[in-house]
Amino acid sequence: MELQRLFRPGSPSSAQAPRPHLSGGDGTAAAAGATDPDAERVHDDRRERRLQEHTEIWRRDLLPKYVAGTPPTRRMEKLWRQGLPPRVRETLWPMAIGNVLRITPELYDIHKGQALDARRQWEEASEASVQPSSKLMVTLSDQPLRSKTAGRRHERSTALIPFDLPRTFPTLAFFREGGPLHDECKRILEAYTFFRPDVGYVQGMTYLVAVLLLYLGPYAAFVGMCNLLNAPTLLGLYRLEQSAVQCRATVFNQLCADQMPAVARVIDDAGLTPEMFLIEWFMTIYAKCLPIDVASVVWDLFLLDGEVVLYCTGLALLRLSAPLLLEGPGADLEACARILGKDMRKRVTDPDELLGHISEVWRRTPARLRSQIQGIAESEFGTGGGVQRSPGSGGGLGLTLASLRSRFMW
C-alpha cells in the first residue's frame, strides 16, 4: 500500500497529540490543557466516519465530473470547506494547483540528474579539502544560469537541506535520515534549485514539499511545489522582497485591530510585530506551526479560495490563543512569541475547531476587503501573464500595491 494512504490525518495513528475537547470554540479548554478522553474518542470516531463517507461521495459522484480549472459546484464547495479526505487530496490537490508551468516527468528527471551530478562534484570537492567557508557557498544551481547579482541576492546554500529535513514534522519521522520520504524530499528540493536558480533553496520550502509528499508521488509533488512557488502569494515571500512582506504584515495588523483589538494591543505592547510570526506562517501555509492533519485543512481552503485564507487562518489562530494572550502569561515578548510559535502545534490539534474559527473570521471580514486582499498578489505581478490562480479564488480589484498600503495603514 502506498505510504500516503497509510497516513490518515485525523486518525489516532497519525502520531499527533490528543485533541482537546471542543469547548464552544473559544479555545479555553485547549489553553488550560483540560481534556475529556471519552469526548475526544467520540469526536475522532465521528470525524473518521465523516471522512469515509465524504471519500465515497467525492470518488463516486464529484471527481469523475470535475474539470480542472473550473469553479467547483455548490455541493463540491460545501464538502471542500469541511476538509478533504486524504485520498481525495491526492487527486484534487494537483488539479487545484494546476501545472501552468508545463513541467513534464522528463524535465523533472533532467533537474534531478543535474542535482545528482552537482552533489557528486560537491562531495569530490569536499574530499579535496575545500575550505569550510567555501563549502558553505557551494549550491546545486548552475552558476551560468544566474547573473552575479541574482546569485548574490537569491542564492541559498543547499547545505542547509540536511539540517532542515529532520526538523520537518519531527513527530512523523518520515523526513529524518533513513526515513521513507527523506531522500525524495531532498531530491525535489535540490532539483528545484536548478528549475529556479534565481530563487534557489530557502528555509521553509521543506514544509511545502513535505506536505505534498504525504499525499502525492514525487513527480506530482515537484510539479505542485514549482507551481505553488510560481504563484504571487508565495513567490514574493520566498524572494524575500520587502514590499511583499511589509504589505501583508500591514494588512494583517489592520484586520487584527478591527476584529480583536484587545489581542492586537497585547501583541503590540509586547513588541511582537507580525513579521516575527506571520511570514513564517504564510511561507509554509501553516505547515510549520500546526500538526499535519490541521495544516492540511488550511491547504484545502487555500487551494479553494487563495491568499485570503492565510489571513483568516492567522486571525483564527489568534482567536484560539486569545485566552493565553489576554489572561495568561502572554504580556511580554518571550511569552507572546512562545504562544504564537512552538506552543501552537501542541495547542491547536482539532481540524474542525480551526475550520470553525476560520469560517467565523471569514464571515466577519467584509467581501470588499477579501477582494482587496486577493488584489495584493495581482498588483504585485500584474493581472495577466499567466498568473496562477486556484479554483474558486476571487478576481480581486486589481489595485496597485501603493494604494493598498495607503488604504490599510493605521
C-alpha positions in Angstrom: 0.0 0.0 0.0 1.3 3.5 -0.9 2.8 5.4 2.0 0.4 8.4 1.6 -2.5 6.0 2.0 -1.1 4.7 5.2 -1.0 8.2 6.6 -4.5 9.2 7.6 -4.8 12.7 9.0 -7.3 12.9 11.8 -6.9 9.3 12.9 -5.4 8.1 16.2 -2.5 6.6 14.2 -1.3 9.9 12.8 1.2 10.4 15.6 -0.2 13.7 16.6 -1.1 14.9 20.1 -4.5 14.2 21.6 -7.2 16.7 20.7 -8.7 18.9 23.2 -12.4 18.6 23.9 -14.4 21.2 22.0 -15.3 23.9 24.3 -17.6 26.2 22.4 -14.8 27.5 20.1 -13.1 30.0 22.4 -10.1 27.8 22.9 -10.2 28.0 26.7 -10.1 24.3 27.3 -7.2 23.9 25.0 -5.3 26.6 26.6 -6.0 25.2 30.1 -5.0 21.7 29.0 -8.3 20.3 30.1 -9.3 17.2 28.0 -12.0 14.6 28.1 -10.7 11.3 26.7 -14.2 9.9 26.0 -15.2 13.1 24.2 -12.0 13.0 22.2 -12.6 9.5 21.2 -16.2 10.2 20.2 -15.1 13.3 18.2 -12.4 11.4 16.4 -14.7 8.5 15.6 -17.3 10.9 14.2 -14.7 12.7 12.1 -13.3 9.4 10.8 -16.8 8.2 9.7 -17.4 11.5 8.1 -14.2 11.3 6.1 -15.0 7.9 4.9 -18.5 9.0 3.8 -17.0 12.0 2.0 -14.4 9.9 0.3 -17.1 7.8 -1.3 -19.1 10.8 -2.3 -16.0 12.5 -3.9 -14.8 9.5 -5.7 -18.2 8.3 -6.9 -20.1 11.5 -7.6 -17.8 14.5 -7.8 -14.3 13.8 -9.0 -15.3 12.0 -12.2 -17.3 15.0 -13.3 -14.9 17.7 -12.2 -12.8 19.6 -14.8 -9.6 21.1 -13.5 -9.5 24.9 -13.5 -13.3 25.3 -13.4 -15.2 26.6 -10.3 -16.5 23.8 -8.1 -20.2 23.2 -7.9 -22.1 24.2 -4.7 -22.0 20.6 -3.5 -18.3 20.3 -4.1 -17.6 23.6 -2.4 -19.7 22.7 0.7 -17.8 19.4 1.1 -14.4 21.1 0.3 -14.9 23.6 3.1 -15.3 20.8 5.6 -11.8 19.5 4.8 -10.9 17.0 2.1 -10.3 13.3 2.9 -6.7 12.2 2.4 -7.4 10.0 -0.6 -9.3 12.9 -2.3 -6.3 15.2 -1.7 -4.1 13.0 -3.8 -6.4 13.6 -6.7 -7.8 17.0 -6.2 -4.8 19.0 -4.9 -2.9 18.5 -8.2 -6.0 19.6 -10.1 -6.4 22.7 -7.9 -2.8 23.7 -8.1 -2.6 23.1 -11.8 0.5 22.9 -14.0 0.7 26.2 -15.8 4.5 25.8 -16.0 4.0 22.7 -18.1 6.5 20.6 -16.1 6.9 17.1 -17.6 8.3 14.0 -16.0 11.3 14.3 -18.3 12.1 17.8 -17.1 11.9 16.6 -13.5 14.3 13.8 -14.3 16.7 16.2 -16.0 16.8 18.5 -13.0 17.2 15.5 -10.6 20.2 14.4 -12.8 21.8 17.8 -12.7 21.4 17.9 -8.9 22.9 14.5 -8.6 25.9 15.4 -10.7 26.4 18.7 -8.8 26.3 16.8 -5.5 28.9 14.4 -6.6 31.1 17.3 -7.6 30.5 18.9 -4.2 31.5 15.7 -2.5 34.6 15.4 -4.6 35.5 19.0 -3.7 34.9 18.3 -0.1 37.3 15.3 -0.2 39.8 17.6 -1.8 39.9 19.7 1.3 37.9 22.6 0.2 38.0 25.3 2.8 34.8 25.2 5.1 33.9 28.8 4.3 33.9 27.9 0.6 32.0 24.7 1.1 29.1 26.5 2.6 28.7 28.6 -0.6 28.5 25.6 -2.9 25.0 25.2 -4.2 23.4 22.8 -6.6 22.4 25.5 -9.1 24.4 26.1 -12.3 26.4 29.3 -12.0 25.9 30.2 -15.7 22.1 30.2 -15.3 22.3 33.2 -12.9 23.6 36.6 -13.2 26.1 37.5 -10.5 23.6 40.0 -8.9 20.8 37.4 -8.8 23.2 34.9 -7.3 24.2 37.3 -4.5 20.7 38.2 -3.7 18.9 34.9 -4.0 21.4 32.1 -3.7 20.6 29.8 -0.8 23.0 27.0 0.1 21.6 23.5 -0.2 23.9 22.6 2.6 21.0 23.7 4.8 18.7 21.0 3.5 20.1 18.1 5.5 19.7 20.2 8.7 16.2 21.3 7.9 14.7 18.0 6.9 14.9 16.2 10.3 13.1 19.2 11.9 10.2 18.9 9.4 7.3 17.2 11.2 9.7 15.5 13.6 6.9 13.5 15.3 6.2 11.7 12.0 9.9 10.7 11.4 9.2 10.5 7.7 11.9 13.1 6.9 14.7 12.1 9.2 17.8 10.5 7.8 16.8 7.0 6.7 13.1 7.9 6.8 10.8 6.8 3.9 10.4 10.3 2.5 13.8 11.8 3.4 15.6 11.1 0.1 12.6 12.1 -2.1 12.2 15.3 -0.3 15.9 16.2 -0.6 15.9 15.3 -4.4 12.9 17.5 -5.0 14.4 20.5 -3.2 17.7 20.1 -5.0 16.0 19.8 -8.3 14.1 23.0 -7.6 17.4 24.9 -7.3 18.0 24.1 -11.0 14.5 24.8 -12.0 14.5 28.2 -10.3 18.1 29.2 -9.8 17.0 32.8 -9.2 15.2 31.6 -6.0 17.3 28.6 -5.0 16.7 26.9 -1.7 15.1 29.0 1.1 14.3 27.7 4.5 10.6 26.9 4.8 10.5 25.0 1.5 11.0 21.7 3.2 7.5 22.0 4.8 5.8 22.7 1.4 7.5 19.6 -0.2 6.8 17.5 2.9 3.1 18.2 2.9 2.8 17.4 -0.8 4.8 14.2 -0.5 2.5 12.9 2.3 -0.3 12.9 -0.3 1.3 12.8 -3.7 4.0 11.0 -5.6 7.5 12.6 -6.1 6.8 13.9 -9.6 3.4 15.3 -8.7 4.9 16.9 -5.5 7.6 18.5 -7.6 5.0 19.9 -10.0 2.9 21.1 -7.1 5.9 22.8 -5.4 7.0 24.6 -8.5 3.6 25.9 -9.4 2.8 26.9 -5.8 6.0 28.9 -5.6 5.3 30.4 -9.0 2.1 31.9 -7.6 2.4 35.6 -6.5 1.3 34.8 -2.9 4.4 32.7 -2.1 7.0 33.8 -4.7 7.4 37.3 -3.4 7.9 36.0 0.2 10.4 33.4 -0.9 12.3 36.0 -2.8 12.4 37.9 0.5 11.0 41.0 -1.1 10.5 43.7 1.5 7.4 45.1 -0.2 5.7 41.7 -0.2 6.4 41.2 3.5 5.5 44.7 4.6 2.2 44.9 2.7 0.9 41.6 4.1 2.0 42.5 7.7 0.2 45.8 7.4 -3.0 44.3 6.2 -2.9 41.6 8.9 -2.2 44.3 11.6 -5.3 46.2 10.5 -7.5 43.1 10.4 -6.4 42.1 13.8 -7.0 45.6 15.2 -10.5 45.6 13.7 -11.6 42.1 14.8 -9.6 41.6 18.0 -8.5 45.0 19.4 -7.5 43.6 22.8 -5.3 40.9 21.3 -3.8 43.4 19.0 -2.9 45.7 21.9 -1.3 42.9 23.9 0.9 41.8 20.9 1.8 45.4 20.2 2.6 46.2 23.8 4.8 43.1 24.0 6.8 44.4 21.0 5.9 41.5 18.8 5.5 42.5 15.1 3.6 40.4 12.5 6.9 39.9 10.6 8.1 37.8 13.6 5.5 35.1 13.2 3.2 35.9 10.2 5.6 35.5 7.4 6.7 32.0 8.5 3.0 31.1 8.8 2.4 32.3 5.2 5.6 30.8 3.7 4.8 27.3 4.9 1.0 27.7 4.5 0.9 27.0 8.3 2.6 23.6 8.0 5.4 24.5 10.4 3.2 25.8 13.3 0.4 23.2 13.1 0.1 19.4 13.2 -0.1 18.0 9.7 -3.7 17.0 9.8 -4.7 20.5 10.9 -2.4 22.2 8.4 -3.8 20.1 5.7 -7.3 21.6 6.0 -5.7 25.0 5.7 -4.2 23.9 2.5 -7.6 22.6 1.4 -9.1 26.1 1.8 -6.0 27.9 0.4 -6.3 25.9 -2.8 -10.0 26.8 -2.9 -10.0 30.5 -2.0 -6.4 31.7 -2.4 -4.4 34.2 -0.3 -7.3 35.5 1.8 -7.4 32.1 3.6 -3.9 32.8 5.0 -5.2 35.9 6.7 -8.3 34.2 8.0 -6.3 31.4 9.4 -3.9 33.7 11.2 -6.8 35.5 12.8 -8.4 32.2 13.7 -5.1 31.1 15.5 -5.2 34.4 17.4 -8.8 33.7 18.5 -7.7 30.3 19.7 -4.7 31.9 21.5 -6.7 34.8 23.0 -7.2 33.3 26.5 -3.5 32.8 27.0 -2.6 36.2 25.5 -5.2 38.1 27.5 -5.4 36.2 30.7 -2.3 34.0 30.8 1.4 34.7 30.6 1.3 36.5 27.2 2.1 40.0 28.2 5.8 40.0 27.4 7.7 39.4 24.1 9.1 36.0 25.0 5.7 34.7 26.2 3.9 36.0 23.1 6.5 34.5 20.8 6.2 31.1 22.5 2.3 31.1 22.4 2.3 32.0 18.7 5.3 29.9 18.0 6.4 26.5 19.3 3.4 26.0 21.6 0.9 26.4 18.8 1.4 22.9 17.5 0.6 21.4 20.9 -2.5 23.6 21.5 -4.3 23.7 18.1 -4.9 20.0 17.4 -8.5 19.8 16.1 -9.1 20.5 12.4 -12.8 21.0 12.9 -12.3 23.6 15.6 -9.9 25.6 13.5 -12.2 25.4 10.5 -15.0 26.8 12.7 -12.9 29.8 13.7 -11.7 30.4 10.1 -15.3 30.4 9.0 -16.2 32.9 11.7 -13.3 35.2 10.7 -14.4 34.9 7.0 -17.9 35.9 8.0 -16.7 39.0 9.9 -14.4 40.1 7.0 -16.3 42.3 4.5 -16.4 40.9 1.0 -14.8 44.1 -0.3 -11.8 43.6 2.0 -11.5 40.0 0.9 -11.4 41.1 -2.7 -8.7 43.7 -1.9 -6.6 41.1 -0.2 -6.8 38.9 -3.4 -5.8 42.1 -5.3 -2.5 42.3 -3.4 -0.9 39.4 -5.3 -2.3 40.5 -8.6 -1.0 44.1 -8.1 2.5 42.8 -7.4 2.7 40.6 -10.5 0.1 42.0 -12.8 -3.3 40.5 -13.7 -2.1 39.0 -16.9 0.9 36.9 -17.9 -0.4 33.5 -16.8 -0.5 34.2 -13.1 -1.6 31.0 -11.4 -4.9 31.3 -9.6 -6.6 28.5 -7.7 -10.2 27.4 -8.5 -12.7 29.5 -6.6 -10.4 32.4 -5.9 -11.7 35.9 -6.2 -10.8 38.1 -9.0 -9.6 41.0 -6.8 -9.8 44.6 -7.6 -6.5 45.0 -9.4 -5.5 47.8 -7.0 -1.9 48.9 -7.1 0.3 47.9 -4.2 0.8 51.5 -3.2 -2.9 52.2 -3.0 -3.4 49.0 -0.9 -0.7 50.2 1.5 -2.3 53.6 2.0 -5.8 52.0 2.4 -4.6 49.7 5.1 -2.2 51.9 7.0 -3.1 52.6 10.7 
